[in-house]
Amino acid sequence: MNDYFIAILGMSIATQIPRILPSFTKSEIINNKLLKRFLDTIPLAALGALIAPGVFTVGGSIWIGLSGGILSLVLAYHKANLMLNIILSTLFVTGLIYFF
C-alpha cells in the first residue's frame, strides 16, 4: 500500500472516532460526570476551532472579522434566530469588505 494512503486513512480514522463515538452512546448510560461533560462539549470545541481562525483572517483585516464576530455575539446574546444571525453577520462582513 502507498504510504500516503495509509497516512490519509490513519488521519481519517483519528478524526472520525471522536465524532462518531457520541452518536453510538446514549448520554443517560454514562455515569461519569467528567466524561459526559467532555462528550457534550466536543461539538462546541470543534465549532470554535473552525470559526476562530476565519474571524481573524477574513477581509484582510483583523477588525473586519472581529466586528462581524462581535455582531454575531450580540445577536446570539439577544437570542436571535440562528439563520438570521448567520445572514446578518455575513451581510455585515461582506459590506465592510466591499466598502473598506
C-alpha positions as CSV (number, residue, x, y, z in Angstrom):
1,M,0.0,0.0,0.0
2,N,1.1,3.5,-0.7
3,D,2.4,5.4,2.4
4,Y,0.2,8.4,1.5
5,F,-2.9,6.2,1.5
6,I,-2.0,4.8,4.9
7,A,-1.4,8.3,6.3
8,I,-4.7,9.6,5.0
9,L,-6.6,6.6,6.3
10,G,-5.0,7.0,9.7
11,M,-5.8,10.7,9.9
12,S,-9.4,10.0,8.8
13,I,-9.9,7.3,11.5
14,A,-8.4,9.6,14.1
15,T,-10.8,12.5,13.3
16,Q,-13.8,10.3,12.9
17,I,-13.7,8.4,16.2
18,P,-14.5,11.5,18.4
19,R,-17.3,12.4,16.0
20,I,-18.9,9.0,15.8
21,L,-18.4,7.8,19.4
22,P,-21.0,10.1,21.0
23,S,-23.7,9.1,18.4
24,F,-23.4,5.4,19.5
25,T,-23.6,6.1,23.2
26,K,-26.6,7.4,25.0
27,S,-25.8,10.1,27.4
28,E,-28.0,8.6,30.0
29,I,-25.8,5.5,30.2
30,I,-22.7,7.4,31.0
31,N,-22.4,7.8,34.8
32,N,-19.1,9.6,34.9
33,K,-19.9,13.3,35.0
34,L,-16.5,14.4,33.7
35,L,-16.7,12.1,30.6
36,K,-20.3,13.2,30.0
37,R,-19.3,16.9,30.1
38,F,-16.4,16.2,27.8
39,L,-18.5,14.4,25.2
40,D,-21.2,17.2,25.4
41,T,-18.6,19.9,24.7
42,I,-16.9,18.2,21.7
43,P,-19.2,19.8,19.1
44,L,-18.7,23.3,20.7
45,A,-15.0,22.9,20.7
46,A,-14.9,21.7,17.1
47,L,-17.1,24.6,16.1
48,G,-14.9,27.1,17.9
49,A,-11.8,25.6,16.2
50,L,-13.4,26.1,12.8
51,I,-14.8,29.6,13.4
52,A,-12.0,31.4,15.3
53,P,-9.3,31.3,12.5
54,G,-11.9,32.6,10.0
55,V,-12.9,35.5,12.2
56,F,-9.3,36.8,12.4
57,T,-8.4,36.3,8.7
58,V,-11.5,37.4,6.8
59,G,-11.3,40.5,4.7
60,G,-7.6,41.1,5.0
61,S,-8.0,42.9,8.3
62,I,-8.5,41.6,11.8
63,W,-11.0,44.4,12.5
64,I,-13.5,43.3,9.8
65,G,-13.8,39.8,11.1
66,L,-13.7,40.9,14.7
67,S,-16.6,43.3,14.2
68,G,-18.6,40.6,12.4
69,G,-17.9,38.2,15.3
70,I,-19.0,40.8,17.8
71,L,-22.2,41.4,15.9
72,S,-22.8,37.7,15.9
73,L,-22.2,37.5,19.7
74,V,-24.6,40.4,20.3
75,L,-27.3,38.8,18.2
76,A,-26.8,35.4,19.9
77,Y,-27.0,37.2,23.3
78,H,-30.3,38.6,22.4
79,K,-31.4,35.1,21.3
80,A,-31.9,36.0,17.6
81,N,-32.8,33.2,15.2
82,L,-29.6,31.2,14.2
83,M,-30.2,31.7,10.4
84,L,-30.9,35.4,10.9
85,N,-27.7,35.6,12.9
86,I,-25.7,33.9,10.1
87,I,-27.3,36.0,7.4
88,L,-26.9,39.4,9.1
89,S,-23.3,38.7,10.2
90,T,-22.4,37.6,6.7
91,L,-24.0,40.6,5.1
92,F,-22.3,42.9,7.6
93,V,-18.9,41.5,7.0
94,T,-19.5,41.5,3.2
95,G,-20.5,45.1,3.4
96,L,-17.4,46.0,5.4
97,I,-15.2,44.2,2.9
98,Y,-16.9,46.0,0.0
99,F,-16.7,49.5,1.5
100,F,-13.2,49.2,3.0
